Structure formats: structure tokens, C-alpha cells
Amino acid sequence: MSTVLRGSGFRVVIYANDHTPAHVHVFGSGEAKVDLVGTDGRPQLIWVFGMTVGEVRKAMQLVDDHQALLLEAWARIHG
């Protein structure tokens, strides 16, 4: 597990032994799994557990704002 980004009260993690498609796990008061490249090319929420709607919005904004950095981290971790 590698924490690749922190911000807005969240910790964004990529697991080294995880599967494609490229995605991250965002931890705050709960957890959200976010596909880094959704059907429209932007990050897409896969599932969420224990976060409020407002927290999900903030988490998604954080991932969207750092999409390129997170994709680079995924490529570095997964080859």
C-alpha cells in the first residue's frame, strides 16, 4: 500500500498488488474507490462506504484535480 497523495483531510492510496483498471482508494471518515479514467475520461466513483455526500464530492474533486499525478503513480507502482 502506497499513500500517493494527501489533501483536504483525505489520504489517497494505491495498492501494489491491486488489479486494473487504474484506480485509487480514498480514505477519510470512510473509504471511496475511484476509477482514475471513467467513461468520459474523468475520474469515476466505483463505490463508497462511510462518507457523507459532501465528503464524496471533496474526495472526487481531489482526485480530479490530481488525475495526471495519480495516473503516473499507478504506472510507477504497477509498471
Summary of the structure (lengths in Angstrom):
residues: 79
radius of gyration: 11.3
end to end distance: 15.1
largest distance: 34.0
contacts: 233
relative contact order: 0.25
helix: 32%
strand: 34%
